[in-house]
Structures are given as structure tokens and as C-alpha cells.
Amino acid sequence: MPKLRYFLDSIKFEHTVFALPFAYVAMLLAARGWPGWRIVIWVTLAMVGGRTLAMSVNRLVDRAIDARNPRTAGRHLPRGLLKPWEMGLLAAGGAALLLVSAWQLNPLCLRLAPLAIVFLVGYHYTKYFTWSSHWILGFTDGIAAAGGWIAVREAFDLPAFILWFTVTVWIAGFDLLYACQDVEFDRAERLHSFPARFGVPAALSAARVCHLLTVLSLAALPWAIPLGWGYWAGVVAVAGLLIYEHSLVSPTDLSRLDMAFFNVNSYIAVIVLLSALVGLWL
């Protein structure tokens, strides 16, 4: 049990709440209601497998720089609580679960699963050569929304692309905020991030633009698929939470960044799911 706790804590299993609701939103909208337990279960397992793969590889790729960063030196691999081969085995298990789940869903999901794995593994390396890594991370997380849609429809349609874009800019926005913690370390280690390249004020401005685009893309969704007034109430709530999130941080005060990163964004994901459900119902 301690080893299991180490695994779950290392891959931040609780952060699944960010992308999983968007996979459910896409799935419910594609089905125009309940898609059936079989699809729900396999979409959930695909998400768990994909995120386990991504975070396990992240910890493996970053274990050396994590050990040198005071903020991350307490993670499980640098401390020796988990071995690299154990994390590698967990990554392989996540990839296998993703592939089996895609196979159980439909042929298009299975054909696209290897491409998803390329992004889930490859995005960790982008910080070594480009400051656009935040948007690549968002694009990769957005695969969850696209996957939820094609799991039901076995095709890409406009709502899937809108949701994919929504997740891309939403994740990129709060990853920009999160990266502001490591500006000096990233510069010393020659790691590429937007805050390290352009500074914290520019990063906060870019994050605000990303989150404005998030609200606008959420507002565009009912033009592609009919949703009732309950959905619009959710869009207003998301806009309010994003404004609150940005009020928590400033170029001179990042002390409340953890609250902005986890609490607020987890609420946003759940609100989008609930408002989509209400919008469908009404």
C-alpha cells in the first residue's frame, strides 16, 4: 500500500480531474445524452491509461532536473522512494491500458491511439528546445476531448475541434502561470519556457489571453451543437473563476499560485461538465 500511494502521488492522480471532465463532455454531447456504460467505462480507462503514461514518462524524463530544483527535489524518484524501472513499468502499463481501451471502443480510436501516445510521451521533451511547450501540453491534453467525441461518433466533427481548442488554451494558460515559479531555475538550466524567455509579466498577459480564448470557445460551442440556458450559466461561472484565478497572482506575488493552479481549475472542469449536462437536459 505505501508503494501504491507513492505511485499515485508521484503521477498526481488527482489532477486527472482537469482533462477527464472534458472527455465526458465530448462523449455526452456526441451521444446527445447517455452513451451507455460500455463507452463510459472504456473512455474512462483510456483516460486513466493515457494520463498514467504521460505522468510516468514526465517523472522519468525530468528526474535529473527535478533533483536539482529545490521545488521538486522531494519528488519520489529523486528521493529514491521509487526506482526508474518501476516508473517505466507503470508507463508501459498505462500505454497498454490506453491501447486496449481504444481497441474496445472503435477502429478509429485504435488507429489514432499510437499518435496520441507519441504526443503523451513526446511533449515532455519540448521544454528542451521551444518555449511553446505550454501550448503543446494543452494540445496533448485536448486529445481527451477529441477522443471522447470519436469514441461515440467514430468521426471528427466541429464540436470536437471546438472542445479540443478549449482545452488547449485553458491548459496552456494555467501552465504558463505554473511555470512562473521556475523562471530562475529554467534560465540556469537552459530549459525553455515562455516565462523564462519573456519574463513573468509577459507570461501572465499570455495566460490572460489564453483564458479569454477559453471563454470565447466555450461560448462558441452552442453554435455548433444546441445547448440550453443552463450551459450559458456555466460559461459565465467559468469566466468568473478565471478572473478570480488571475486576481490571485501578480508579477510580484506568486504565493497563491497553488490555489490558482489546482483548486480553481478543478472547479472549472467540473462546472463545464455539469453545465453541459444541464444544457443538454434543457
N, C-alpha and C positions, 0 to 999 in steps of 0.2 A: 504493500500500500504506500509506503513512503516513496518508492520508485515511481509509481503511477502518479503520485502527487507532484513529483519533480517534473515528469513529462508534461503534465497538464499545465503546470505553472510556467515551464520553460517556453512552451509554444503559445502561451497566453490564450488558452482555450476559450476564456470568457469573451475575447474580442471577436469571436465568431458572430456575435450579435450585430456587428457592423454590416456584413455583406449578406448574411443568411436571410434577413427580412426582405431584402430586395429580390432574392431568388424566389421567395414565396409570393411577393407582389407580382412579379412577372408570370409566375405559374398560375396564379388565381385570375389575373387579367386575361391570359391566353385562353383559359378554360371558361372565362366568363362566369366563374363560380368555383365550386369544389371540383378538383380534377380527379379525385379518387385517391384512396390510401396508397395504392401501389406507386403512383407517381410521386406523391408527397414523401414517402419513405425513401425512395431511391434518389430523389433530388437532395434530401437531407443528408444521406450517406455520401453522395458525391461531393457536397459542400464540406462535410467533415473531412473526407479524404483529401480534397484539394487544399484545404487550409492547413491540415496536418503536414502535408508535403511541403507547402510553401514555408511555413514557420520553422520546420525542422531543418530545411536547407538554409534558411536565413541564419539560424544559430550556428550551423556548421561553417558557413562561408565567413561569418563575422566573428568567429570565436577568438581569433588573434587580436583584432582591433577592439573587441569587447573587453578583453583582458587589460588593455592599455587605457581604456576610457573609464574614469572614476565613476561615471553614472551607471555603467553596465558591467563593471568588474565583478559584481556579486552574482551574475547570472550563473546558471548551473554548470555549463561547460568550462568556463574559466576557473570555477571553484573546484572542479573535479567531481562534482556530485553526479554528473552523467558523463559517460565516455563518448567520444566521437562515433565509434561504431554503433553504439546504442541509438544515437540520434539518426545515424544513417539508416539503421534498420527501421526506425519509426517513419522516416521519409519514404522508404520503399513501400512500407505498409500503406501509407497514405496514397501513394500513386496507384497501388494495386486496387485499393478501395474505390478510387475515382474511376478507374478503367472498368471495373466490374459494374459499377453503378451506371456508367454511360452505356455499357452493353445491354443492361437490363431496361434502359429507357427507350432508345430507338437507334436506328442505324446512323442518323446524322450526328447524334450525340457521341456515338462511338468514334466516328470518323474525325470529329473535331477535338476529342479528348487529348490526343497526343499534342496538338497545337496548344491547347490550354496548359498542358504540362510544361511545354517549352517556356511559356510566359511565367508560370508559377515558379520555375527553377531559375530562369534567366534574369528576372527583374532585380534580383539581389545584387547582380554584378554591375548594374548600370551606374551605381554611385561611384564606381571606379573610373568612369570616363565621361559622364554627362550630368549636368545639373537638372536635366529634365526628368530625372528618376522619379520625382514625386508624381508626375502625370503618368509615367509608365506603371507605377504601382497602382494608381487609380484605374487605369485601363485594365490592368490584370484583375483587380477586384470586381470591375464591371462585368467581367465574363460570367460572374454568378447570375446577374440579371438576364443576360442573353441566354445562359444555359437553362434558367427556369422557363423561359419562353419556348425555346425549341424542344424542351422535354415534353411539352404539351402539343405544340403545333407541328414539330419536325420541319420548321421553316423559319426564316428570319422575316419579320415584319417591322413596320415603322415604330410601334410601341417598344419593341425590344431594343432598337437603337437609341430611342429617347432615354429609356431606363439605363442603358449602358453608359451613355454620356453623363447622365445624372450622377451615377456612382463614380465615374471617372473624375469629375470636377469636385465632387464632395470629398472623396478620399484625398485627392491631391491637395485640397485646401487645408484639411486639418493635418496632413503630413507636413506641409510647409510650416505650420505652427509648431509641430513637434520637433522638427529639425532645427528650430531656432535655439534649442537647448545646447546643441553641439557645435556651434559655429567655430569656436576657437579650436576645438579638438579636430574638426573636419579640416580646417585650414592647416593645422600642424601635420596631419596625416595625409594631406593632399587628397582627401576624399571630396567628391563633387556633390554639392547640394546647392540649391538656389540661395538659401541664406548665407552660406559660406562664400558664394560667388558675388552676390549683390548686396548683402547686408540684411540685418533684421528688419529695418523699416520697409524695405522693398519686398521682403518675404511676406510681411503682414499685409501689405497692399495687394500682393498677388493672391494671397489666401482670400481676401475680401472679394476680389473679382471672381475667383473660383466659386465661392459660395453664393454670390449673386447669380452666377450662371446656373448653380444648383436649383435655386428657387425658380428661375425662369424656365428651366427644362421641366421641372415638376409641374409648373403651370401650363406647359405646352402639352402634357400628356393627355388631358381630356379632349384635346382637338384631334387626337389620333384614335382614342377609344372612349366611348361615352362613360362619364362618371358623374354621380350626383353631387349635391352641395356639400355633403359630408367630407368628400375628398378635398374641396377647397378650404374647408376649416382646417384640415391637416396641413395644407400648404402654408396657410397663414401662421400656424403654430411652428412649423419648421423655420419659417423666416424669422419669427421672434426668437427662437432658440439660437439661430446662427448669429443674430445681432447680439444676443447675450454672450455667446461664446467669444465673440471678438471684443466685447467690453471687458473680458477677464484678463486680456493680455495687452501689453504695450511694449514698444522698443526698450523701455527702461525697467519693466516689471513683468517677468515671466513666471513669477512664483505660483500663480494659479493655473499653470498650463496643464497639469494633470487633470484637473476638474474639467477644463475645456476639452481635453483630448478624449477622455473616456466617458464621463457622466453625460455630458451634453449630447455627444454624438450617438451614444447608445439610445438615448431618448428619441433622437431624430429618426433612427432606423425603425424603431417600434411604432412611432407616430405615422410614418409613411405607410407601414403595413396596415395599421388599424384604419387609417383614413381611406386606403384603397378598398378595404373590406366594406366600410360604411358607404363609400361611393358606389360600389357595385350593388349593394343592397338597396340603395335609394334610387 
